Amino acid sequence: MSPPTPVVVEYLTPRHVAYLGLMHMLGAMLLDGIINFALGSLMFSKTKSPIMLWGPLPNSLAADAAFTLILQTTFTWFLDRLAVRNDLKKGLVEPLSMPVNAHPWLRWFVGLDDDSADDYSGNNRTGGGYGRVGERRAYSRPHHNSSGAGSSRGRSRRGSLLGIGKSDLQRFQSRGQEILRFHGKRIGVLIVASFIVFWPITMVILTVMKASGVGRDDGPLKGDFNVWPFPEVFKGIYGFLTGIITPLISYIALIYEGESMIRFSSLDSEDEEEDEENEELFQDSDEEVMMEQLDRVA
């Protein structure tokens, strides 16, 4: 039996808090810590080069900390969004709509920075496309424009998505560029923010530990730190702590999926209304033809 169609929720519920706090914060942090500890064991335990605080990869903890931030943030952005989408399909949690007074940065991360998005997003409270029922959204038909602008707008958007008039290669390249721009900018901002928060204080802590002789290398390599277990434990703890950004990405993904549902539902409503109008026009036309024929017979 397939799970019921998810309903877009306007506010965080206790289920959302548990989902974000347990699965996508604590669970993700533990997973990141274990993965980084395993990678550290592969990188450092059998190395023939000294483990230094500063220097090039792979035996520099400073360089490895920076590279870990870049790699982990990028993978988390994509994999966590896929995980959220899969959880929505299973019915584990409900999608969210954009908060009423959402900060511009949140809107930008979700991807609603385009002015045209307001036609179907939760931020335009006066626009068509949905109605509010308690804390949930019930989809409704948008306000009809007698000039046909609403239906033509829906057709033009779908036409642009389908890439009508372009070759498959051009569409593929255009779509790839859109994906790269959309995700690349947001991943870049997250990486810079994470770097500012985590990397400097980590370097200060490592410098103090080096001066205090913590993890000192007493072996023949004479590095700043030993090859086991200090760098492996450090990498595991560092990966665990930097994984704290995961629930933010999950929250963004929940809003993105919810707003996407609202938009597509609104487009479908426009198409249904357009079909009904066309059917009425055909009926009126048939009636006029029949009346003309009756007049001629009479």
C-alpha contacts under 8 A as a table, 3 or more apart, distances in Angstrom:
res1	aa1	res2	aa2	distance
3	P	89	K	7.13
3	P	90	K	6.06
3	P	91	G	5.92
4	P	91	G	7.08
5	T	91	G	7.98
6	P	88	L	7.03
6	P	89	K	7.81
6	P	91	G	6.71
6	P	94	E	5.72
6	P	95	P	6.98
7	V	94	E	6.22
7	V	95	P	6.86
7	V	136	R	7.10
7	V	137	R	7.17
8	V	94	E	6.26
8	V	95	P	5.01
8	V	96	L	5.34
8	V	97	S	6.23
8	V	136	R	6.11
8	V	137	R	5.80
8	V	258	G	5.51
8	V	261	M	7.79
8	V	262	I	7.94
9	V	12	L	7.55
9	V	94	E	6.53
9	V	95	P	6.12
9	V	96	L	4.85
9	V	97	S	6.14
9	V	135	E	6.24
9	V	136	R	4.75
9	V	137	R	6.50
9	V	258	G	7.90
10	E	96	L	5.65
10	E	97	S	5.09
10	E	98	M	7.22
10	E	99	P	6.88
10	E	135	E	5.50
10	E	136	R	5.73
10	E	137	R	7.12
11	Y	96	L	7.00
11	Y	97	S	7.70
11	Y	99	P	7.43
11	Y	135	E	6.66
12	L	15	R	7.91
12	L	16	H	5.72
12	L	17	V	6.87
12	L	96	L	7.60
13	T	16	H	5.12
13	T	17	V	6.41
14	P	17	V	4.99
14	P	18	A	6.19
15	R	18	A	5.20
15	R	19	Y	6.00
15	R	93	V	7.05
16	H	19	Y	4.90
16	H	20	L	5.99
16	H	93	V	6.69
16	H	94	E	7.83
17	V	20	L	5.27
17	V	21	G	5.71
18	A	21	G	5.10
18	A	22	L	5.52
18	A	23	M	7.42
19	Y	22	L	5.70
19	Y	23	M	5.38
19	Y	24	H	6.61
19	Y	93	V	7.44
20	L	23	M	5.87
20	L	24	H	4.84
20	L	25	M	6.11
20	L	247	P	5.37
20	L	250	S	7.04
20	L	251	Y	7.45
21	G	24	H	5.98
21	G	25	M	5.02
21	G	26	L	6.38
21	G	247	P	7.01
22	L	25	M	5.65
22	L	26	L	5.07
22	L	27	G	5.92
23	M	26	L	6.18
23	M	27	G	4.74
23	M	28	A	6.60
24	H	27	G	5.69
24	H	28	A	5.16
24	H	29	M	7.89
24	H	246	T	6.00
24	H	247	P	5.15
24	H	250	S	6.99
25	M	28	A	5.19
25	M	29	M	5.86
25	M	243	G	7.22
25	M	244	I	5.83
25	M	245	I	7.67
25	M	246	T	5.96
25	M	247	P	5.37
26	L	29	M	5.14
26	L	30	L	6.18
26	L	244	I	7.86
27	G	30	L	5.27
27	G	31	L	6.22
28	A	31	L	5.03
28	A	32	D	6.03
28	A	243	G	6.32
28	A	244	I	7.81
28	A	246	T	6.78
29	M	32	D	5.09
29	M	33	G	6.05
29	M	239	G	7.31
29	M	240	F	4.58
29	M	241	L	6.63
29	M	242	T	7.55
29	M	243	G	4.62
29	M	244	I	6.20
29	M	246	T	7.95
30	L	33	G	5.06
30	L	34	I	6.18
30	L	240	F	5.88
31	L	34	I	5.21
31	L	35	I	6.14
31	L	240	F	7.55
32	D	35	I	5.18
32	D	36	N	6.05
32	D	236	G	7.61
32	D	239	G	5.32
32	D	240	F	5.39
32	D	243	G	6.18
33	G	36	N	5.23
33	G	37	F	6.04
33	G	235	K	7.64
33	G	236	G	4.43
33	G	237	I	5.91
33	G	238	Y	7.20
33	G	239	G	4.73
33	G	240	F	4.06
33	G	241	L	7.81
33	G	243	G	7.95
34	I	37	F	5.11
34	I	38	A	6.18
34	I	236	G	6.18
34	I	240	F	7.80
35	I	38	A	5.16
35	I	39	L	6.19
35	I	236	G	7.36
35	I	239	G	7.95
36	N	39	L	4.96
36	N	40	G	5.96
36	N	232	E	7.92
36	N	235	K	5.69
36	N	236	G	4.85
36	N	239	G	5.73
37	F	40	G	4.99
37	F	41	S	6.21
37	F	232	E	5.37
37	F	233	V	6.30
37	F	234	F	7.98
37	F	235	K	5.74
37	F	236	G	4.08
37	F	237	I	7.85
38	A	41	S	5.11
38	A	42	L	6.45
38	A	232	E	7.66
38	A	236	G	7.82
39	L	42	L	5.13
39	L	43	M	6.12
39	L	232	E	7.95
40	G	43	M	4.99
40	G	44	F	5.80
40	G	45	S	7.60
40	G	231	P	6.76
40	G	232	E	4.59
40	G	233	V	7.90
40	G	235	K	6.09
40	G	236	G	7.46
41	S	44	F	5.60
41	S	45	S	5.28
41	S	232	E	5.56
42	L	45	S	6.33
42	L	46	K	7.26
43	M	46	K	7.15
43	M	47	T	6.85
43	M	58	P	7.42
44	F	47	T	5.17
44	F	51	I	7.75
44	F	59	N	7.26
44	F	227	V	5.58
44	F	228	W	7.29
44	F	231	P	6.99
44	F	232	E	7.10
45	S	227	V	5.35
45	S	228	W	5.68
45	S	229	P	7.78
45	S	232	E	7.87
46	K	227	V	7.63
47	T	50	P	7.70
47	T	227	V	7.25
48	K	221	L	7.65
49	S	59	N	7.08
49	S	221	L	6.62
50	P	59	N	6.84
50	P	221	L	5.10
50	P	222	K	6.35
50	P	223	G	4.40
50	P	224	D	7.39
50	P	225	F	7.69
50	P	226	N	7.72
50	P	227	V	7.47
51	I	59	N	5.04
51	I	60	S	6.13
51	I	61	L	7.45
51	I	223	G	5.05
51	I	224	D	5.92
51	I	225	F	5.47
51	I	226	N	6.49
51	I	227	V	6.39
51	I	231	P	7.88
52	M	55	G	6.67
52	M	59	N	6.19
52	M	60	S	4.95
52	M	61	L	6.49
52	M	223	G	5.58
52	M	224	D	4.84
52	M	225	F	6.42
53	L	60	S	5.31
53	L	61	L	5.09
53	L	62	A	5.70
53	L	206	L	7.48
53	L	207	T	7.72
53	L	224	D	6.29
53	L	225	F	7.77
54	W	60	S	5.37
54	W	61	L	6.73
54	W	62	A	5.63
54	W	63	A	7.11
55	G	59	N	7.48
55	G	60	S	5.14
55	G	62	A	7.45
55	G	63	A	6.91
56	P	59	N	6.84
56	P	60	S	5.72
56	P	63	A	6.31
57	L	60	S	5.43
57	L	63	A	5.94
57	L	64	D	6.45
58	P	63	A	7.67
58	P	64	D	6.73
59	N	64	D	7.65
60	S	63	A	5.37
60	S	64	D	6.02
61	L	64	D	4.93
61	L	65	A	5.94
61	L	231	P	7.42
62	A	65	A	5.23
62	A	66	A	6.52
62	A	203	M	6.74
63	A	66	A	5.23
63	A	67	F	6.16
64	D	67	F	5.02
64	D	68	T	5.88
65	A	68	T	5.11
65	A	69	L	6.40
65	A	199	W	6.97
65	A	235	K	7.68
65	A	238	Y	7.67
66	A	69	L	5.29
66	A	70	I	6.57
66	A	195	F	7.18
66	A	199	W	6.82
67	F	70	I	5.18
67	F	71	L	6.14
68	T	71	L	5.21
68	T	72	Q	5.67
68	T	239	G	7.56
69	L	72	Q	5.34
69	L	73	T	5.83
69	L	191	I	6.63
69	L	194	S	7.18
69	L	195	F	6.88
69	L	242	T	7.39
70	I	73	T	5.51
70	I	74	T	6.23
70	I	191	I	5.93
71	L	74	T	5.29
71	L	75	F	6.23
72	Q	75	F	5.27
72	Q	76	T	5.90
73	T	76	T	5.06
73	T	77	W	6.08
73	T	187	I	7.07
73	T	190	L	7.25
73	T	191	I	6.38
74	T	77	W	5.30
74	T	78	F	6.71
74	T	187	I	6.20
75	F	78	F	5.47
75	F	79	L	5.85
76	T	79	L	5.26
76	T	80	D	5.41
76	T	81	R	7.98
76	T	246	T	6.75
76	T	249	I	7.87
77	W	80	D	5.74
77	W	81	R	6.32
77	W	187	I	7.01
77	W	246	T	7.93
77	W	249	I	6.34
78	F	81	R	5.40
78	F	82	L	6.43
79	L	82	L	5.12
79	L	83	A	6.16
80	D	83	A	4.86
80	D	84	V	6.13
80	D	246	T	7.38
80	D	249	I	7.03
80	D	250	S	6.34
81	R	84	V	5.15
81	R	85	R	6.25
81	R	249	I	7.25
81	R	250	S	6.44
81	R	253	A	5.55
82	L	85	R	5.13
82	L	86	N	6.20
83	A	86	N	5.10
83	A	87	D	6.16
84	V	87	D	5.03
84	V	88	L	6.19
84	V	250	S	6.53
84	V	253	A	6.68
84	V	254	L	6.90
85	R	88	L	5.13
85	R	89	K	6.42
85	R	253	A	7.82
85	R	254	L	7.99
85	R	257	E	7.45
86	N	89	K	5.13
86	N	90	K	6.38
87	D	90	K	5.02
87	D	91	G	6.17
87	D	92	L	5.35
87	D	93	V	6.58
88	L	91	G	5.00
88	L	92	L	6.03
88	L	93	V	5.72
88	L	94	E	6.25
88	L	95	P	6.99
89	K	92	L	7.82
91	G	94	E	6.87
94	E	254	L	7.80
95	P	254	L	4.93
95	P	255	I	6.28
95	P	257	E	6.12
95	P	258	G	4.66
96	L	254	L	5.39
96	L	255	I	4.61
96	L	256	Y	7.81
96	L	257	E	7.42
96	L	258	G	4.93
96	L	259	E	7.43
97	S	122	G	6.15
97	S	254	L	7.95
97	S	255	I	5.20
97	S	256	Y	7.85
97	S	258	G	5.24
97	S	259	E	5.61
98	M	102	A	6.72
98	M	107	R	7.74
98	M	121	S	7.51
98	M	122	G	5.50
98	M	123	N	6.49
98	M	255	I	5.89
98	M	259	E	6.97
99	P	102	A	5.01
99	P	122	G	7.49
99	P	123	N	7.32
100	V	122	G	7.33
100	V	123	N	5.93
101	N	123	N	7.95
102	A	106	L	6.40
102	A	107	R	6.70
103	H	106	L	5.30
103	H	107	R	6.51
104	P	107	R	5.01
104	P	108	W	6.11
105	W	108	W	4.98
105	W	109	F	6.17
106	L	109	F	5.14
106	L	110	V	6.16
106	L	252	I	7.57
107	R	110	V	5.21
107	R	111	G	6.13
107	R	112	L	5.28
107	R	113	D	6.12
108	W	111	G	5.01
108	W	112	L	5.82
108	W	113	D	5.10
109	F	112	L	7.80
109	F	186	R	6.24
109	F	252	I	6.85
110	V	252	I	5.49
110	V	253	A	7.14
110	V	255	I	6.80
110	V	256	Y	5.46
111	G	114	D	7.54
111	G	182	F	7.64
111	G	256	Y	7.38
112	L	115	D	7.68
112	L	117	A	5.74
112	L	118	D	7.62
112	L	121	S	7.77
113	D	117	A	7.34
114	D	117	A	5.45
114	D	118	D	7.69
115	D	118	D	5.80
116	S	119	D	5.89
117	A	120	Y	5.90
117	A	121	S	5.87
118	D	121	S	4.98
118	D	122	G	7.50
118	D	123	N	6.46
118	D	124	N	5.44
118	D	127	G	7.79
119	D	124	N	6.79
119	D	127	G	6.07
119	D	128	G	7.08
119	D	129	G	7.83
120	Y	124	N	7.44
120	Y	127	G	7.22
120	Y	128	G	6.98
120	Y	129	G	5.89
120	Y	259	E	7.88
120	Y	262	I	6.58
120	Y	263	R	4.89
120	Y	266	S	6.72
121	S	124	N	6.14
121	S	259	E	5.88
121	S	262	I	6.85
121	S	263	R	6.57
122	G	125	R	6.45
122	G	259	E	6.90
122	G	262	I	7.95
124	N	127	G	5.41
127	G	142	P	7.61
127	G	143	H	7.98
128	G	140	S	7.85
128	G	141	R	6.94
128	G	142	P	4.01
128	G	143	H	5.54
128	G	266	S	7.82
129	G	139	Y	6.49
129	G	140	S	5.69
129	G	141	R	5.58
129	G	142	P	4.45
129	G	143	H	7.79
129	G	262	I	7.17
129	G	263	R	7.32
129	G	265	S	7.43
129	G	266	S	4.62
129	G	269	S	7.74
130	Y	137	R	6.70
130	Y	138	A	6.05
130	Y	139	Y	4.45
130	Y	140	S	4.80
130	Y	141	R	6.96
130	Y	142	P	7.16
130	Y	262	I	7.14
130	Y	266	S	7.20
131	G	137	R	6.02
131	G	138	A	5.41
131	G	139	Y	6.05
131	G	140	S	6.06
132	R	135	E	7.27
132	R	136	R	6.32
132	R	137	R	4.93
132	R	138	A	6.07
133	V	136	R	5.35
133	V	137	R	5.74
133	V	138	A	6.21
134	G	137	R	7.81
139	Y	262	I	7.17
139	Y	265	S	6.73
139	Y	266	S	7.29
140	S	266	S	7.35
140	S	269	S	7.27
141	R	266	S	6.64
141	R	269	S	5.26
141	R	270	E	6.83
141	R	273	E	7.84
142	P	266	S	6.69
142	P	269	S	7.09
142	P	270	E	6.83
144	H	148	G	7.81
144	H	150	G	6.73
145	N	148	G	5.54
145	N	149	A	6.03
145	N	150	G	5.89
146	S	149	A	7.60
148	G	151	S	5.50
148	G	152	S	6.15
149	A	152	S	5.14
149	A	153	R	5.85
150	G	153	R	5.09
150	G	154	G	6.35
150	G	270	E	7.08
151	S	154	G	5.09
151	S	155	R	6.23
151	S	270	E	5.90
151	S	271	D	6.74
151	S	274	E	6.37
152	S	155	R	4.97
152	S	156	S	5.96
153	R	156	S	5.12
153	R	157	R	6.16
154	G	157	R	5.27
154	G	158	R	6.26
154	G	267	L	5.98
154	G	270	E	7.01
154	G	271	D	7.58
155	R	158	R	5.21
155	R	159	G	5.93
156	S	159	G	4.90
156	S	160	S	6.09
157	R	160	S	5.13
157	R	161	L	6.26
158	R	161	L	5.01
158	R	162	L	6.18
159	G	162	L	5.14
159	G	163	G	6.15
159	G	164	I	5.90
160	S	163	G	5.04
160	S	164	I	6.71
163	G	166	K	5.66
163	G	171	R	6.06
166	K	170	Q	6.11
166	K	171	R	6.31
167	S	170	Q	5.22
167	S	171	R	6.22
168	D	171	R	5.09
168	D	172	F	6.06
169	L	172	F	5.03
169	L	173	Q	6.14
170	Q	173	Q	5.13
170	Q	174	S	5.97
171	R	174	S	5.08
171	R	175	R	5.97
172	F	175	R	5.18
172	F	176	G	6.06
173	Q	176	G	5.04
173	Q	177	Q	6.19
174	S	177	Q	5.18
174	S	178	E	6.27
175	R	178	E	5.05
175	R	179	I	6.20
176	G	179	I	5.16
176	G	180	L	6.10
177	Q	180	L	5.03
177	Q	181	R	6.08
178	E	181	R	5.20
178	E	182	F	5.99
179	I	182	F	5.14
179	I	183	H	5.98
179	I	184	G	7.83
180	L	183	H	5.53
180	L	184	G	5.29
181	R	184	G	5.24
181	R	185	K	6.02
182	F	185	K	6.03
182	F	186	R	6.87
183	H	186	R	5.35
183	H	187	I	5.99
184	G	187	I	5.20
184	G	188	G	5.97
185	K	188	G	5.12
185	K	189	V	6.34
186	R	189	V	5.20
186	R	190	L	6.30
187	I	190	L	5.12
187	I	191	I	6.11
188	G	191	I	5.09
188	G	192	V	6.22
189	V	192	V	5.20
189	V	193	A	6.12
190	L	193	A	5.13
190	L	194	S	5.96
191	I	194	S	5.13
191	I	195	F	5.93
192	V	195	F	5.04
192	V	196	I	6.22
193	A	196	I	5.25
193	A	197	V	6.33
194	S	197	V	5.14
194	S	198	F	5.90
194	S	199	W	7.72
194	S	242	T	7.64
195	F	198	F	5.42
195	F	199	W	5.16
195	F	200	P	7.67
196	I	199	W	6.18
196	I	200	P	6.71
197	V	200	P	7.13
197	V	201	I	7.46
198	F	201	I	5.89
198	F	202	T	6.10
198	F	242	T	7.30
199	W	202	T	5.08
199	W	203	M	6.24
200	P	203	M	5.18
200	P	204	V	6.37
201	I	204	V	5.02
201	I	205	I	6.23
202	T	205	I	5.12
202	T	206	L	6.16
203	M	206	L	5.08
203	M	207	T	6.00
204	V	207	T	5.11
204	V	208	V	6.25
205	I	208	V	5.20
205	I	209	M	6.15
206	L	209	M	4.98
206	L	210	K	6.00
207	T	210	K	5.09
207	T	211	A	6.23
208	V	211	A	5.13
208	V	212	S	6.13
209	M	212	S	4.97
209	M	213	G	6.16
209	M	214	V	5.10
209	M	215	G	7.69
210	K	213	G	5.17
210	K	214	V	5.85
210	K	215	G	7.37
210	K	216	R	7.17
210	K	224	D	6.64
210	K	225	F	7.40
211	A	214	V	7.71
213	G	216	R	5.15
214	V	225	F	7.82
215	G	225	F	5.14
215	G	226	N	5.80
215	G	229	P	7.91
215	G	230	F	5.48
216	R	223	G	7.73
216	R	224	D	6.27
216	R	225	F	4.76
216	R	226	N	5.70
217	D	221	L	7.38
217	D	222	K	5.62
217	D	223	G	5.66
217	D	224	D	6.28
217	D	225	F	4.86
217	D	226	N	4.06
217	D	227	V	7.48
218	D	222	K	6.48
218	D	226	N	7.20
219	G	222	K	6.05
219	G	226	N	7.49
223	G	226	N	6.64
225	F	230	F	6.85
225	F	231	P	7.32
226	N	229	P	7.03
226	N	230	F	6.27
226	N	231	P	7.33
227	V	230	F	6.84
227	V	231	P	6.53
228	W	231	P	6.58
228	W	232	E	6.77
229	P	232	E	5.52
229	P	233	V	6.08
230	F	233	V	5.32
230	F	234	F	6.00
231	P	234	F	4.97
231	P	235	K	6.02
232	E	235	K	5.22
232	E	236	G	6.22
233	V	236	G	5.09
233	V	237	I	6.17
234	F	237	I	5.25
234	F	238	Y	5.94
235	K	238	Y	5.03
235	K	239	G	6.03
236	G	239	G	5.21
236	G	240	F	6.15
237	I	240	F	4.96
237	I	241	L	6.21
238	Y	241	L	5.29
238	Y	242	T	6.16
239	G	242	T	5.29
239	G	243	G	6.12
240	F	243	G	5.34
240	F	244	I	7.48
241	L	244	I	5.85
242	T	245	I	6.58
243	G	246	T	5.72
244	I	247	P	6.93
245	I	248	L	5.50
245	I	249	I	6.80
246	T	249	I	5.22
246	T	250	S	6.28
247	P	250	S	4.79
247	P	251	Y	6.00
248	L	251	Y	5.09
248	L	252	I	6.27
249	I	252	I	5.08
249	I	253	A	6.17
250	S	253	A	4.98
250	S	254	L	6.20
251	Y	254	L	5.15
251	Y	255	I	6.44
252	I	255	I	5.30
252	I	256	Y	6.10
253	A	256	Y	4.93
253	A	257	E	6.12
254	L	257	E	5.32
254	L	258	G	6.17
255	I	258	G	5.01
255	I	259	E	6.01
256	Y	259	E	5.34
256	Y	260	S	6.07
257	E	260	S	5.07
257	E	261	M	6.28
258	G	261	M	5.19
258	G	262	I	6.45
259	E	262	I	5.00
259	E	263	R	6.22
260	S	263	R	5.14
260	S	264	F	6.16
261	M	264	F	5.32
261	M	265	S	5.98
262	I	265	S	5.21
262	I	266	S	6.18
263	R	266	S	5.09
263	R	267	L	6.29
264	F	267	L	5.03
264	F	268	D	6.18
265	S	268	D	5.11
265	S	269	S	6.20
266	S	269	S	5.00
266	S	270	E	6.29
267	L	270	E	5.06
267	L	271	D	6.34
268	D	271	D	5.08
268	D	272	E	6.21
269	S	272	E	5.09
269	S	273	E	6.18
270	E	273	E	5.14
270	E	274	E	6.10
271	D	274	E	5.01
271	D	275	D	6.16
272	E	275	D	5.13
272	E	276	E	6.29
273	E	276	E	5.11
273	E	277	E	6.22
274	E	277	E	5.09
274	E	278	N	6.19
275	D	278	N	5.13
275	D	279	E	6.15
276	E	279	E	5.06
276	E	280	E	6.23
277	E	280	E	5.09
277	E	281	L	6.21
278	N	281	L	5.03
278	N	282	F	6.23
279	E	282	F	5.15
279	E	283	Q	6.21
280	E	283	Q	5.03
280	E	284	D	6.13
281	L	284	D	5.09
281	L	285	S	6.08
282	F	285	S	4.99
282	F	286	D	6.11
283	Q	286	D	5.10
283	Q	287	E	6.22
284	D	287	E	5.12
284	D	288	E	6.26
285	S	288	E	5.13
285	S	289	V	6.30
286	D	289	V	5.15
286	D	290	M	6.22
287	E	290	M	5.11
287	E	291	M	6.18
288	E	291	M	5.12
288	E	292	E	6.23
289	V	292	E	5.15
289	V	293	Q	6.27
290	M	293	Q	5.12
290	M	294	L	6.22
291	M	294	L	5.08
291	M	295	D	6.16
292	E	295	D	5.08
292	E	296	R	6.29
293	Q	296	R	5.12
293	Q	297	V	6.28
294	L	297	V	5.09
294	L	298	A	6.10
295	D	298	A	5.09
